[in-house]
Amino acid sequence: MVTDGGPDLSHLHPAARQVAQLPAAERLRYARADRWIGYTRATDALNRLEALFTWPSRQRMSNLLLTGPTNNGKSMLIEKFRRAHPPVSHPDREEIPVLVVQMPSDPSVGRFYTVLLAATGAPMRAGHPRVADLEQVALRVLRAAAVRILVIDELHNLLSGRGDRRREFLNLLRYLGNELRIPLVGAGTREAYLAIRSDDQLENRFAPVILPRWEAGPEACSLLASFAASFPLRRPSPIATNEMATYLLSRSEGTIGELAALLTTAAVAAIESGEEAINQRTLLMTAYAGPTERRRMFERELV
C-alpha cells in the first residue's frame, strides 16, 4: 500500500520505518547490522542478571550459568547486559561494573589472569610473571575498577584443559567468588554445565539458565514477527506463521544466530531484487546454508 507520503510502513518498528525511506545502499547496511530481538527466555535471563547486579555483597555469592547450543544468543545477551552497565571514567581510574572475559582456548590459571588484566586495560609487565603475582595484581585491579559482576564467556573451553588444570581452574572460580564477593556468570554450551557439575560446591552456587533450540509455536511466531518488523523492507513479510516457523527453524537448525543469518540474507535479497519482503521467493534466492549443509559442502571440497 502506498500513501500520499510514500509507501505504508506501518508494519515496521519506528527505527526501521525511518531507514526504509532511505536509498538501497543505506538500507542494506542497516539490514546486515546486528540487532537485538527480545523474547521471553532472553528477557528472563536479563532480569536474572539484573538481580545479581543489585545483590548485596556477602561471603557466599550466587552465580549464574547461561548455557545452550552454539550460536543461540548467549554472547549477544551478555553484550546487551554489559551495554546496560557501561564503564565510567574517573580522573584517577575507570570503573567497570560488568567485566566480560573469554575463557582461553587452552586454559591455564596464569593465562586466565593475563586475559582478565587485559580486559581491564591494566598495563602488563614484560617477561613471565609468577601466577601468584598475577593473582594479586588481578585482585587489586578488579577491586580498583569496582567490578560488580565478572562474566566468563566460552566457559566450555575449560574442558579442553588437562584434568589437573581443570581442577585448578575450578578452584580458581571458587576462590575468585569468595575473595571478591561478587557474582560470577558463566556462559557456554552443555559442556560448560558438565564442567561446573564436576565440582559439588560450584554446582550448588551456579544456577543454570538454559537457552534451548527453538521449536515452532507461538513464541517462535512472535520472534519471527519481531524480525520481520526490524528489517527496513517496504512490504510486510508474511513469516510469522507456524508453517514458516517450521520451515525456517528446520533450515537454520533451531538456533537464533543461524535464524538471524538466514533472515538477513533474505532481507538483503528482498532489497536487491525489489521484492521488498521476506517470502518464499526471497528465501529461495538466498545463498544461506545451515551448519550441517556447510559441513557437508566443506567435506565434499576436501575429497
C-alpha positions, 0 to 999 in steps of 0.5 A, spaced: 500 500 500 502 506 498 500 513 501 500 520 499 507 520 503 510 514 500 509 507 501 505 504 508 510 502 513 506 501 518 508 494 519 515 496 521 518 498 528 519 506 528 527 505 527 526 501 521 520 505 518 525 511 518 531 507 514 526 504 509 525 511 506 532 511 505 536 509 498 538 501 497 545 502 499 543 505 506 538 500 507 542 494 506 547 496 511 542 497 516 539 490 514 546 486 515 547 490 522 546 486 528 540 487 532 537 485 538 530 481 538 527 480 545 523 474 547 521 471 553 527 466 555 532 472 553 528 477 557 528 472 563 535 471 563 536 479 563 532 480 569 536 474 572 542 478 571 539 484 573 538 481 580 545 479 581 547 486 579 543 489 585 545 483 590 548 485 596 555 483 597 556 477 602 561 471 603 557 466 599 555 469 592 550 466 587 552 465 580 549 464 574 550 459 568 547 461 561 548 455 557 545 452 550 547 450 543 552 454 539 550 460 536 543 461 540 544 468 543 548 467 549 554 472 547 549 477 544 545 477 551 551 478 555 553 484 550 546 487 551 547 486 559 554 489 559 551 495 554 546 496 560 552 497 565 557 501 561 564 503 564 565 510 567 571 514 567 574 517 573 580 522 573 584 517 577 581 510 574 575 507 570 570 503 573 567 497 570 561 494 573 560 488 568 567 485 566 566 480 560 572 475 559 573 469 554 575 463 557 582 461 553 582 456 548 587 452 552 586 454 559 591 455 564 590 459 571 596 464 569 593 465 562 586 466 565 589 472 569 593 475 563 586 475 559 582 478 565 588 484 566 587 485 559 580 486 559 581 491 564 586 495 560 591 494 566 598 495 563 602 488 563 609 487 565 614 484 560 617 477 561 613 471 565 610 473 571 609 468 577 601 466 577 601 468 584 603 475 582 598 475 577 593 473 582 594 479 586 595 484 581 588 481 578 585 482 585 587 489 586 585 491 579 578 488 579 577 491 586 580 498 583 575 498 577 569 496 582 567 490 578 560 488 580 559 482 576 565 478 572 562 474 566 566 468 563 564 467 556 566 460 552 566 457 559 566 450 555 573 451 553 575 449 560 574 442 558 579 442 553 584 443 559 588 437 562 584 434 568 589 437 573 588 444 570 581 443 570 581 442 577 585 448 578 581 452 574 575 450 578 578 452 584 580 458 581 572 460 580 571 458 587 576 462 590 575 468 585 567 468 588 569 468 595 575 473 595 571 478 591 564 477 593 561 478 587 557 474 582 560 470 577 556 468 570 558 463 566 556 462 559 557 456 554 554 450 551 552 443 555 559 442 556 560 448 560 554 445 565 558 438 565 564 442 567 561 446 573 557 439 575 564 436 576 565 440 582 559 439 588 560 446 591 560 450 584 554 446 582 550 448 588 552 456 587 551 456 579 544 456 577 543 454 570 539 458 565 538 454 559 537 457 552 534 451 548 533 450 540 527 453 538 521 449 536 515 452 532 509 455 536 507 461 538 513 464 541 517 462 535 511 466 531 512 472 535 520 472 534 519 471 527 514 477 527 519 481 531 524 480 525 520 481 520 518 488 523 526 490 524 528 489 517 527 496 513 523 492 507 517 496 504 512 490 504 510 486 510 513 479 510 508 474 511 513 469 516 510 469 522 506 463 521 507 456 524 508 453 517 514 458 516 516 457 523 517 450 521 520 451 515 525 456 517 527 453 524 528 446 520 533 450 515 537 454 520 537 448 525 533 451 531 538 456 533 537 464 533 544 466 530 543 461 524 535 464 524 538 471 524 543 469 518 538 466 514 533 472 515 538 477 513 540 474 507 533 474 505 532 481 507 538 483 503 535 479 497 528 482 498 532 489 497 536 487 491 531 484 487 525 489 489 521 484 492 521 488 498 519 482 503 521 476 506 517 470 502 518 464 499 521 467 493 526 471 497 528 465 501 529 461 495 534 466 492 538 466 498 545 463 498 544 461 506 546 454 508 545 451 515 551 448 519 550 441 517 549 443 509 556 447 510 559 441 513 557 437 508 559 442 502 566 443 506 567 435 506 565 434 499 571 440 497 576 436 501 575 429 497 
